[in-house]
Amino acid sequence: MATSAEIINFLLDQLSTVHQLSTRRMFGEYCVYVAGKPVGFVCNDQLYLKITPAGRAFAPGLTEGFPYPGAKAYLLVTADRWEDREWLVELVLVTDSDLPAAKPRKK
């Protein structure tokens, strides 16, 4: 089941204050980027963020989930948490801050 346009639009609106946030459609799902760095996925109308020590500390109650078959575990941010815009933005920002810089693409 592909992610609906309504879900991705809602999440983009909630995260609109994150500087350089973007998404890229992949196989009916979406990869979420901050300043060109992948921080998570939106798959099957669910938000998954990379597991980082800062993200885990900020949101210790989140469970792990798998965005697609064969994927490694990600933090599953359930839809009931999306309404709290400030919390969601902060979670994305702390996750981003704990990840290494994006590698430049080879031409």
ABEGO torsion letter per residue (X at the ends): XBBBAAAAAAAAAAAAABBGBBBBBBGGBBBBBBGGBBAEBBBGGBBBBBBBAAAAAABAABBBBBABBGBBBBBBBBAAAAABAAAAAAAAAAAAAABBBBBBBBX
